[in-house]
Amino acid sequence: MSQTASKKFPNTIYLRDYKEPLYWIDHVNLDFELQAEKTFVKSQLHFRKNENLPSEDQEQSTLILDGEDLILRGLALDGAPLREDRYQVTADHLHVFDLPESGVLEIETEVNPSANTRLEGLYRSSGIFCTQCEAEGFRRITYYLDRPDVMATYRVRMTATQEDCPVLLSNGNLLEEGSNPDGTHWAEWEDPHPKPCYLFALVAGKLEHLEADYTTASGRAVKLRIYVEPGNVERCSYAMDALKRSMRWDEERFGLNYDLDCFNIVAVGDFNMGAMENKGLNIFNSKYILADADTATDADFGFIEAIVAHEYFHNWSGNRVTCRDWFQLSLKEGLTVFRDQEFSADMRSEAVKRIQDVKMLRARQFPEDAGPLAHPIRPESYIEINNFYTATVYEKGAEIIRMLKTLLGWEGFRKGADLYFERHDGQAVTCEDWIRAMEEANGADLSHFRLWYSQSGTPVLMASWTQNPEAGSFEITLSQHTRATPGQTEKRSLQMPVRFGLLNASGQDVLTGQEQDFLILDKASKTFRFENISEAVVPSINRGFSVPVKLEAHHSEADLAFLMAYDSDAFNRWEASQSYLTRVLLKLVEQRKSDVTRDDIPADLIEAFRVNMQDRAIDPAFKALLLTLPALSYVADQMIVADYECLSMVRKGVKDCLAGVLETEWQALYRSAALEESFDPASGHQAGSRALRAVALGYLSGLADGRKLAADLYGDAGNMTDRMAALTAVIDEDCPERQQMLDRFEQRFSDNLLVMDKWLALQAMSQHPAVLDQVEELQQHPAFSWTNPNRVRSLIGAFAMNNPRYFHDLSGRGYRILADAVLKLNDINPQVAARILAPLGTWRRVDTERQGLMKQELERILERENLSRDVYEVASKALGRD
């Protein structure tokens, strides 16, 4: 049944209205007869009355089960078919009346997996049956209490033709399997661990697998398998290695062991998310499993490592201990993102990983906090839960976990985590339960810290200081302010552990030996005094980005150049570089500079660049980040009214000027970063060297010699990282090398759609003047498909989110391209439609003329008949209507 945006729609769900269900379900038997267009599902629900409810609720006896797009074929209670007056079917529910205190409800439903383009529930894609049940997809398989606090054990039987589905997988351990005389076969799986239905999974189809053995620290022998479509097994080795390293890391860092006899991963091409942590049967978007040197970049290998770890870590932080309700989503996601960040930092470079995470936070979450969709990591309400799988819940949620680690120290944090997992194993809990475990394990009072869970917005941290070396004193005043956000006009002061250091003229830390390296700001403003500071110092504030804030510090340009070259904290060294460059860019935008010259760039900034370029002691991956200009979106975020057109022009001018002034150094850096050893995806040094060479090439690309270097690199490239570096270097240029490389790339990889996603995205993000034409033309390209989320994100999503210069073209054409795509996807995959819509909600950041054009497209979307719930919520909130 279609959902419409009528006056009665949609209903807002509030955290304050949470109530336990009238009935619990303790065990579920599921029987699937898998057919492409008619799959029959038989369920047996072992239910019992909830004795914890008030007496007035105990008198009720109606069980209301969720269900969407289902055909009810049968209904029985304790083996006896129910009369029609004992139940009622509505568009979204099945009401069963006069139930006893306990019993077994038997339900038979019919679904059409082939028609399910939403990719929620049970669907069939490329001949493979697959499920996606988080957040509310299980109701599209059978009628059920589709909520995370209902935890049951599952036994699943699947039957399908041997020819079409030789592989039959579900959660838990395989019990039995066999064949039938009619050419079908069956398999039974059992998951002994209670779980909510959003963690249910089923996969059936023609699949091959890579297998490995693993023995846990507790001595359990585990069979590891990664299933992929035929022909892709050879591209699974890195994912398997990442899985084994993740399992060992979780044992060593958190003392958590795996708990089943097998762990299965399946990679599928059509998937709304990156991956899903279903208990014992993780389902992945194939882009986060399949990789080899020829088809995947170093960044791809890094994502695979992180996401494999993330989904595995969910086995405890999400599965064994899960969420009571969807408002607690960050309880599992923020914690697990923090865990995967720590893992990747241990596997590679801690400093580089921290910078990458903060760059993502600023690019995705800070704009979210500053716009109409701002919400705390634990929101108070929602219309469509799929819209709250956001950077706030995930990335900001991880930052809040990281602050707890800073406040309590690693040992204290680990004690709190141990207590949390021990106390709540097998339970559905809340954010308060997590904080309470941290408090009790450490004897700490975190009542003030809890405000981070309920207050939205990005705080501004202001720092000013005075020093008197003759008197041996240094004073710094820290102040905080959080701007009003939708629904929260009054903001309270937060508790902030601000990591801090003081550097003397030699670049040495003068606060060594302090008990702790952070200051606690727990009010609107606070002054901290340091004695025995008898020399001039430069403060290094919010080291390691210990608090997710926007920092406004009174550093001079000389201070920033000094920190850029000498800060012992790697993050703040990079931060100083970004801050100084941002100041220069904003000043030139204010002057409307159309032709940037050497005189426009401070000499000490150029010298800091030269020092860092020539410093052989710097890790190449870190050096690559240190020499990269700030992202357009980050600089625009510092402007009252974002002028992407002028900023884009100025940024290119600064880049070209730095290329010309430092051409000799860039050439030397490009040559010195070359590698002759064979490609090793696990080598951080190799990846760093390739990244550094790509940065050098990017600066040189505006020069004729640079374009030749790019063409030569593309021709000689033995891996995808170098190939993409060469193509990226010329993608913005109007030169023959650009089209030649694009054509060569297409000819070589046209049959590999995951690789063609890179080709689509690169063109969508290009600053080439014909990019708007190209984005529209590429929608007709054979590599593009409206039914595949990866294709949509690679073209439409990449354009709208990562090409602000042309998305905000004054013609309004960029806005129309996105709105047209959202309306088309509304009928195909509402979840994807809603997720790519967000850039239209940034209309308050631009000038009046563009604001009108953006609001016009949002109004056009809202006027659409049969508008999905997902899209309605985002569009209406973007206009401030909700």
N, C-alpha and C positions, 0 to 999 in steps of 0.2 A: 504494500500500500504506500502511495506517495505521501510524503510529509509536506505540508504547505505552510506558508507564512501568513496564515489567517489571523484575525484579531485574537483568537484564542491561543494562538501559537506564538512563541514557545513558552513552556513552563520553566521557571527558574527553580533550581534545586539549591537548598541552603544547608550549610553545615549545621546550623542550629537545630535543624529539623531531624537530625539523625535519630533513628530508633531501631532497636534490634528487631529482626523479623519475628513474626508470630510462630513460625515453624523453623526448625533447623533441618538440614539434610546431612546425614552422616555418611552415607555410602551411595554410590551411583554405579549401576551397570549400564553400559551402552553397547548397542549392537548396530553396526552399520552395514547396510547392503549398498555398496558403492556403485553407482551408475552415473554416467555423465550428465544426464538431464533429469533423472529421477533417482535420487538417493533416499532410501528409507532408513529412518533412525528410530530404534526402539530404546526407550530409557526406562529404567527402574529406579525410582527415587525412594530411598529409605528415610522417611521423615519422622520427626517427633516434635511435640509441642515445646515451645520455649518457656521454661518454668520461671525465668527471671523477670518476665513482664508483669506489670500490675494486674491485679485481680480482674479489673474491668476488661482488659485485653484477653485474659485467659478464657473468658466466656465466648470469645469469637472462635469460629471454626472454619473460616474461609481462607484457603491458600491461594494467593494471587501470584502466578508465575509469569515471567517476562517471555515474550515471543514476538518475532518480526518475520514477515515473509515466509510463514510456515503454513503448510496444509496439514490439519489434524486428521489422522487416519484411524486413531483408536485411543481409548482412554479407559483404564480399569483401576480398581482399588482392591488390593489384596487378592488379585486373581479374578475378580468379578467385574464385568463391564459396567460402566456407569450409565445410568439413564440420562437423557438430555436435560432433565430438570435439575441434575446435580452439578452442572457446570455451564459456563458461559464463555464463548470465545469473542474477543474484541480485536481491534486492529493490532494492539500491542500486548495483550495479556490473555491468559487463560485463568478464569476464576473457577476454583473447585470448592463446592459447598459441603458443609456438614462432615468435615473430616474428623476421624477419631484422634486420640492423643498421640498415636503413632501408627505406622503402617507402611505399606509399599504402594506407591502410585506408579502405574505403568502407562507410558505415553508413546504413541507411534506417530511420527511426523514424516512429511515428505518435503524435500528441498531440491532446488535445481542448481547444482554447483556451476554449471556452464554459463548460466545467466547472471552470475554474481560478479558484476564488474566493480562493485565496491570493495572487493577483496577483504571483506569482514565476514566472520563465520566460516562456513565451509565453501570453498570455491575450487574451480578447476582451471588451470592455466598451463598451456603447453603440454597437455596430456597428464598433468600431475594434480592429484587431489591434495589440497592444503588447507590448513585452518589458520585464522588469526582471530583470537578471542579477546585480547585486551583492546579496549576496555570493556565493551559490551557487545562482543561478537557472538558469544555462546548462545544468546537468545535467537540467533539466526540459524541455529542447528536444531535445537529442541526447546520446549518450554522448561523454564528453570528459574530459580531465584538468582538472577544474574547480578550479584553483588559480591564484593570481595570478602565480606565477613562470614560468608557461608562456606565452610571448609569441609570437604568430604574426601574419602578415599574412592578411587575409581578402578573399575575393571572394564576393559574395552575389548570388544570382539569386532573384527572387520572381515568382510567377505567381498572379493572382487575377482575379476577374471585374471587368470595367471598371465595371459598375454599382455593385457594393458597395464596391470599393476603387479608386477612380480615382487615388489617391495611393499610391505605393510608395516607402518610404524605408529606407535603411540607412546604416551608417557610411561615411565617406570621400567619394569623388567619384563622380558618376553616370557610368557608362561608356556604356551603351546602353539603349534601351527600345524596345518595339514591341508590336504587337497580333497576336492569333491569330484564325483564322476562327470559333472556337467562342464568341466573346464575352469571352474572357479577354485579359489583356495582361500584359506582363512588364517587369521592369527589372533591370539589373545594376549593382551598386555595388562599388567597390574601395577598400579602405583600405590605402595603401602603408606605413603606420607600424605596426610590430609592437605588438600589444596583448594583454593577458590577456583571457580570454573574458568576464570580468565586465563589460567595456566594450563587448561586442557589443550592438547595438540594431537593432530592426526596428519600423516602424510602417506600417500600411496601413489605409486607410479613406476615408471621405468627409470631406475637410478643405479648408478655405480657408487662404490665407496672406497675410501682410504681407511685403513684400519691400523690401530696401534694399541699396545698394552700399557697400562699404568698401574702402579701399586701405590696406594695412599700411605701417608705417614702412619696411619692406624693399622696398616696391613691388608686392606681390602684390595683385591685384584679387580680392576675395572677395564672393560673393553671400550675403547674409544673408536668411534666411526664418524666420518664425514661423508654424507651422501650428496651426490651432485648428478646433474644430467649427464648422459653418456658422452665421453670424450673430454671431460673436464677434470678427471681425477688427478692428472699430473699438476694441476694448478692449485692443489689443496695442501701441499706440504708445509707451507709457511703457516697456514692457519692451524694445522695440527701441532706444529712446534709451539705456536703461541698458546694453544690450549694446555699443553703439558706444563709449560712454564707458569701459566696462570694458576693451575692446580697446586703446583709446588709452592708458589709465592703465597697463596692463601693459607696454606698449612704453616708456613714459616712466620708470616707477619701477623696473622689473625688466629692461628690455631684451629682453622676450620677445614674439615675433611669432607670429601665427597661421600655420598651415602647410598648409592645404587650400584648394581653390578655392571651397568653400561651407561655410557653418555653418548648420545647421538646428536649430531648437527646435520641439518638439511639446508642446502642452498637452493633458492628458487629465484626465478627471474622477475616475477611479478609480486611485489611486496610493498605495502604502504610504508613500512618502517625500515630502520636499519637492520634490526634483528629482534627476536622475541625469546625470552628466557624460559619458555615452557619447561616444566620440571622433567629433566632427563631427556628432553627432545627439543633442543633449541632450533628455531627456524630463522634462517638468515636471508637477507637480500644478497643475492649472489655476488654483488660488487664488494661485499665485505668478507668474502671467502676466497674467491678465485683470483690468483695472482701468480705471475712469473715476471722475470725481468723484461720480457718483450712486450707485455701488455699492461703492467702496473708500475706506477711511479713509487718513489720512496715514500711519498705522502700516503699512497694507497696502502703500502705495507704497514705504515704506522697506524692507520685507521683499523686495519684488520687486526693487528695486535691488540689495540685498545678495545675494540668492540667484542672480539672473542673473549677477552678478559672480563669485560663488563657483564656480558650475558652469563658467563660461568659464575662470577661473583654473586650474581642474583640468587644462586642456589641457596644461599643463606640470607643475604640482605634483600629479601623480596619474596622468596619461596617458602623456606622453612619458617621465616618470620615475615608476615605480609601486612598489608594495609587493612585497617578496619573499614575504611570508606575511601572514595576517590579523592576526597579533600586532603588525605594524608599521602598523596602520591609521592611527594618529595622525600617522605620517610624512606622509601626504597630507592628512588631514582637519585636524589641528591647524595645519599650515602654511597650508592654504588658508583656513581660518577667519580666521587672522591676516591674510592678504592681503585678504580681503573686508572685515574690520574697518578696515584702513588705508584702503581705497578709500572706504568709506562716510564715514569721518572726513574725508577730503579733499573729498568731495562736499558734506557738510553741516557740522555742528558737531562738532569734535573732542572737546570736553568732554562734550557730550550723548551722543555715541556711546560714549564710554568709560564713562559712568555706566550707560547702557542695557546694555552688555555685562557689566558687573560685577553689575548687578541680576539678569541672567539666570544668571550663574555662581552667585551665592549662592542663587537660588531653585531651581536644578536640580542643580548639581554639588556644592555643599557638603553637602546632605542625602545625596547618593549616597556621598560620602566618609565620612559619619558613620554609614552603615547597613551592613547585611549584604552589600550588593552592591558595596562599596568595592573598587576595583582601581586599579592604576597606569595611566598613559596607555598603557603597553605592558604588557598583562596577561601573566601567565605561563601561563594556561590558560583554556579555555572549553569549554562543552558545545555551545552553539549560537551561532555567530558573529553572527547577527542581534541578539543581546542585548548586543553590545558596541558598537553604534552609540550611544554614550552621551555625556552632557555631559562626562564625564571625558576621553574620547578627543578630542572636538571642542573644547569650550570651555576646559577646563584645558590641553589640548594647545596651544591658541593662546596661552595665558598663558605657557607655557614657551618658545615661540618668541619672544614679546615680551620675556622676560627676556634672551634671547640678544642681541636688538637693543639692549637697555639696556647690557649688558656690553660689547659690541663697538662700539657706536655705529652709526649708519646706514651709514656708508661701509664699515666692517668687515663689517657684516651683509650688505651688498650684494655685497662681494667673495666672501664665503663662499657666498652663493646662486649667484652666477655660476659659481663652480668646481663646485658641486654639479650644476647643470643641464648644464654642459659635459661633465663627467666621466661622468655617469651617464645621458645621453640614450639612450633605447631600452633601459633596463635595469630590472630589478626589484630594489630595494635595501632597506636596513635603516636604522633610526634611527641606528646607529653610522656609517653612510656619511654621513649629514647632518651629524652632529657633527664627524666627521673633516674634512669639507670646510671647516667653520667654523674648526677649529683650524689647518689647513694654510694657509688663505688669510690668517690673521691672526697666525700664529706664537703661538697661544694654547694654554694647557693647560686643557681643559674636563673633565678626568677627574672632578673633584668634582661638577661641574654635571650630569653624566650620571645621577646618582642620582635626579634628578627623573623620569626615564623609568621607573624600576623601583620607586619607593617610593610607596605609596598613602597617602591621608589628607590632610586639610587642616592644615598646620602652624599653631600658635598663636605669634604674634610678640608678645613682651612688651617694653614699653619703660618705663623709669624714668629720671629725670634729676635733676641738681642744678645749680644755677647760683650764681655769685658775681660779680655785676656789679662790685663793688669791686675784685676781683682780676682781672677781665676774663676769667673762665673759664666754660665750660659743658661739662658731661659728660653723655653719654647712654649708658645700658647697654641693649643689645638682647639678648634671649634668645629661644631657640626651643625648641619642644616639639611633637612629633607623637604623638597618641594611637595606641594599638594598633588595628589593623584586621584583619579576617579574614585569617589566613595570615601576618600580619606583626606579631608581638608586640614585636619589638625594632626601634626606629627610630634612624636615624643623622641627624646634623645635615646640613642641606642648605646649598648656596651660594645666598645671597639678595642681589640688588642692590636695596637699600632706598633709594628716592628720598627726599630729606630736605631740609627747609628750616627756618630760624629767622625768626620774625616779631617785630618790635619793636612798641611800643605804637601806632605809626602804621600798622601793617599792612604795613610794608616788609620785604623780604627782606634780612637782614644778611649772608648768605653769598654774595652776588654776587661773581663773579670767581674762584670755586673752579674747579679743573680739571674736576671732575665733581660732579654734583649727587646722587650716591648713595653710600651706605655699603655695604660688602660684609661681610655677616655670614656667616661660613663655619665657625662652631663653635657649641657650645651657648650660649655667652654671650660678649659682647665689649663693651668700653667704648671710646667714642670721645670725644676731648677737643678742644674748640675754644678757641682763644685770642683775645684782643682783642675779647671780647664784653662791652662795658662798660655795657650796659643790659639791663633785664629783657626776656626774650624768651619766646615760646611756640613749642614745636617743632611742625612739621607733618610727620608721619611717614607713610611709604609713599605718597608723592604719586603721583597717577595710577594708584594701585593697582599699583605696579611689581612686587609679589610677591603671588601668590594665597594669602593667609593671613587668619586671623582676628587682628585687632589688639587687644591689651589694653594700652592706654596710660593713664598716670596723669594724664590731663587733668582739671582741675576743671570744674565746670559753667560757671564764668566763662570758662575757656579755650575750651570748646566754643562758647559764645555768641560769643566773639571770633572764632574761626576761621570760624564760620558766616557772620559778616558781613564778614570782611576777608581771609581766606586768598587769596593770589594764585594758588594752585593750585585750579582750578575743581573738580576731583574731591574734594579734601579739604575744600573749602568745603561741598559737598553732604554729604560723609561726616560732617562735624561736626554738621550738621543732623540726619542720621539717628541718629547716636550719642546726641545730647542727647534727642531725642524717644524713642528706645528706652529710655534711662534712666528717663524720666518714666513711660512705659507700664509698665515692669517694676515700678517702685515702687508704682504704683497697683494692679497685679495682686497684689502681695504684701499690700497693704492690703485687698484684696477690695473695692475701691471700686465701688459700684453707681451712684453719682451724682457725676459729676465736676463740680467748680465751678472758678471762676477761681482760687481760692486753691490749687488742686491743681497749677496750672501755673506754673512759675517766671516771675517778672516779666521777667527778662532774656531768656528764650526768647520770650515774647510780643513784647518789644521788637525782638529779632532778626528775627522774622517781619515786624513792621511796617516795619523798615528795608529789608528785601529786597523787600517788596511795593511800596514807594514808590520804589525805586531804578530810574530809567528807563534807566540805562546797562547793566543786565543784559539779556543776550539772553533773549527771552521763552521759548524752549524750555528754557533752563537754569533760568530762574526757576520754570517750572512744576515741574521736578524738585525744586528747592530747597524748594518749599512743600508737597510731597507727603509725607504720613505714611509711615513705613516699612511695608512689607508685613507682613501678619499672620505669614506663614511665617518671615520674617527675624527678627522679634522673638521668636517662639516658639523659634527656634534658639538663643537666648541663655539659655533656661530649662533647668533640669535635667530637669524633667518638664513637658512642654508642656500648658498649660491653655488650649486654644483657645476654650472657651466664655467664660471670664472675660476673656481677652485681647480677644476680639472685642467684648465689652460695653464694656470700658475704652477700647479704641481709638475706638469710636463716640462715647463720652462726651467724649474729648479733642477729637475732630473737631468735635462740636457746640459744645463750649465755645469753641474757637478761632473757630468761625463766629460765635458770638454776640458775643464780645469784640471781634472785628475786623470786624464786619458792614459798617460803613461802608467800610472798606478793601477788603473783598471785592467789594462792590457797585461801587466805583470801578474796581477791577481788571477786573471783568467787562465793564464798559462800555468801558474803554480798550483792551481786547484785541479788540474787534469789528473786522471787516474789511469793507470795501466793494468792494475790487477783485475781479476775477474769479479763480476758483480756479486756482492753478498748483501742480501736484503737485511740481514741482522747486524750489519756493521754500521754503527752510528758515525764512525769517522768517515767511511765512504759516503754515506748519505749527506753528511755535512759538507764534504768537499764538492759533491755535485750541486748542492744548494748554493754554495759560495760562487761556484763558476756561473750558475744561472743568474745570480744577482749581478755579477760583473758584466755578463753578456747583456742583461737588461739595460744597464746604463749605456753600454756601447752601441746598442741597437739603433739609436737615432743617428749614428754616424755611418757613412758608406762602408767603412771597413768593418763596422759591427754587423751590418747585414750580411756581409760575406762570411764573417765568422759564424753567424747563425746558420747560414746555408751549408757551410762545411760541417758544422756540428751535426746538423740533421742528417747529412749524407753518411757520416761516419758513425752515427749513434748505434750502440749495441744494446741499448736499453730504453725503456719508455721514458724514464726520467730525463735523460739528455734530449730525447726527441721532443718532449713537451717543452723543455727549456728553450730549445731552438725556435719552436713555433710560437711560444709565448713572447719571445723577444721581438718578433716582427708582426704580431697579430694586430697591433695598433697602427702600424705604418702603412702608408699607401705606396707599396713597392712591389715589383714583380715577384720577389722571393716569397712574399706572403701567400699569394695564390698558388704558386708552385708547390710549396710545402703542404698546403691544405689539400691540394689535389693528390699528391703522393700519399698523404696520410689516408685519405678516403679510399684510394685504390687498394692499399695494403690491408686495411682493417674493416672494410665494408661489411664483412660477414661476422664481425664480432661487435655486437651491439653495446656491450659494456665499454669497450674502447671507443666506439663512436660517440658515446655520451661525452667523452672528453672533447671530441671534435665539435660537438654541438655547443657545449658550454663555453669553450674558448671563443667561438664566434659570437655567442650571445653577450659575453662580457667585453668584447672588443670596443676600443674607442675609435674604430674606423668610422668615417662619416656616413657610410652606407649601412650601418648596423641595423637600423630599423627595418629597412628593406630586407636585409638578410634574415632577421628573426622571423619575419612573415613568410619568406620564401622557404626557410628550413622547416616550417610546419608541414610542408608538402613533401619533404624529403623521405625516401624509403626508410631511413634510419629512425625517423620519428614516429611515435605512436601515442595517441591520446589515452589509450587504455593501460599503458605501462607507466607507473609513477616515476621510475628512473628517467625515462625519456622526457617527461613533463618537467621534472625538476632540473634536468640538464639544460633545457632550452628556455622555457618560460620562467622557471624559478631563478635560474642563474641570471637572466636578463633583469628581472624586476628587483632582485635582492642585491646583485653585485655589479650593476651598471647604472649607478645613480645619475651619471651625466646624461645618458640618453633615455633612461626611464623617465626623467623629469624634463625631457625635451619640451620646449615651449609650445609646440604644436599640439600637445596632448596625446600624440599618437602612442607613446609608450604606455600611458594609462589605458588607452583603448585596447591595446594588445593584451594587457593583463586582464582587463574586465571581460573581454571576449573569451579568453581562455577559461576564466572562472565560470562563466555561464555555460560553456560547453561541458566542463568537467562536472558541474553540478548534477547532471543527469547520469554521469558515468561513475565518478568516484568523489562524493562530497567531501570526504576527509582530505584528499589531496587539494581539492578546490579551495577549501578554507585555509589550508596552510600556505598556499602561494598568494593568497589575497592580502596578507598583512601589509605589504609595502604601500598599498593605497591608504592605509590608516595613518600614514606619516604626514598627512596634508598640512597639519599645523606647523610643520617645520619649514615650509617654503613660502614664497611670496604670494600675494593675494590672487594674482591671475592664475597661478598654478593650483592654488587651493580650490578655486572654483572648478577647474577642470577635473581635479581628483574627486571632489564631492559629487560632481555630475555623474561620474562613472559609478560611484558607490550607490547613488540614487537609482541608477539604471539597473544595478544588480538587485536592489531591494524590490524593484517593481516586477521582477520576474515571477511568473506563476510557478507553483510547485517548487519553491525555493527550499533547499535542504536546510535542516536545523543547523548543521555545521556552518554553512555559509551565512545564514541569517544572523547568527550570533556575532560573527566577526565583523560583518558589514554594518550591522546596527550599532555595535559598540564603537566602531571606527568613527561613526557620525555622532557619537555621544548620546545615542537614544536609549541606552540601557545602563 
